[in-house]
Amino acid sequence: MDKRVKHRSRDKEKALREQLFQGVYRNQLTIAEAVKLMQQISPLTQPEFAQHRQISLQSFKQIIAGKGNPTLETLNKIASIYGLEMGFVPIKNRVMGGEENK
């Protein structure tokens, strides 16, 4: 049975992309949430998406479950098709600016 999304509207895809990029920009997404959104934007099934990004299906499923320990190389393989790469970001709930981070 073909599990690919067949009839997703452009508005739905645009909304998912906006959710992904705003979440990344605002540091509001976990890695699992971001990767899950990336796969939802794609018309590919999970096995197809993993194969397309040249990672194992098991690794992919562990990442989206928040249980994996992926390498930066693996995460960059996934993120690169959206023009993203892994990097340093401020830790959530820390004061930035005039005070030192503790």
C-alpha positions in Angstrom: 0.0 0.0 0.0 1.4 3.4 -1.0 1.6 5.6 2.1 2.8 8.7 0.4 0.8 11.9 0.8 -1.0 12.2 -2.5 -3.2 15.3 -2.3 -1.6 17.8 0.1 -2.5 21.4 -0.7 0.2 23.9 -1.3 -1.1 25.9 1.7 -0.6 22.9 3.9 3.0 22.4 2.7 3.7 26.1 3.1 2.3 26.0 6.6 4.6 23.1 7.5 7.6 24.8 6.0 6.8 28.0 7.9 6.4 26.0 11.1 9.8 24.3 10.6 11.7 27.5 9.8 10.1 29.6 12.5 10.7 26.8 15.0 14.3 26.6 14.0 14.8 30.3 14.0 13.3 30.7 17.4 15.1 27.7 18.8 11.7 26.1 19.7 12.1 22.7 18.2 13.9 19.6 19.4 15.9 17.7 16.8 13.2 15.0 16.8 10.4 17.6 16.1 12.4 19.3 13.4 13.3 16.1 11.6 9.7 14.9 11.9 8.5 18.1 10.3 11.1 17.7 7.5 9.7 14.3 6.7 6.1 15.5 6.8 6.9 18.2 4.3 8.3 15.6 2.0 5.9 13.5 -0.1 8.1 10.5 0.7 7.3 7.7 3.2 9.7 7.2 6.1 11.6 4.4 4.4 11.9 6.5 1.2 13.0 9.6 3.1 15.7 7.7 5.0 16.9 6.1 1.8 16.9 9.5 0.0 19.0 11.0 2.8 21.3 8.0 2.8 20.7 6.9 6.4 19.2 3.7 7.8 15.5 3.5 8.5 16.3 2.4 12.0 18.5 5.5 12.6 15.8 7.7 11.2 13.1 6.2 13.4 15.2 6.6 16.4 15.9 10.3 15.6 12.2 11.1 15.2 11.4 9.2 18.4 13.9 11.3 20.3 15.9 8.2 21.3 18.7 8.2 18.8 22.2 9.6 19.2 22.8 10.7 15.6 26.1 12.1 14.4 26.4 15.6 13.0 27.0 14.1 9.6 23.7 12.2 9.8 21.8 15.3 10.9 23.4 17.4 8.2 22.4 14.8 5.6 18.8 15.3 6.7 18.8 19.0 7.1 20.7 19.9 4.0 17.8 19.6 1.6 16.1 22.4 3.5 19.1 24.6 3.4 19.9 24.0 7.1 22.9 22.6 9.0 23.6 21.8 12.6 25.4 24.4 14.7 25.7 26.1 18.0 22.6 27.8 19.4 21.8 29.6 22.7 20.6 27.4 25.4 16.9 27.9 26.1 15.9 29.8 29.2 19.3 31.4 29.7 19.6 35.2 29.9 21.5 36.6 27.0 23.1 40.0 26.9 24.3 42.0 29.9 24.5 39.1 32.3 26.8 36.1 32.2 25.4 32.7 31.5 25.5 30.5 34.5 
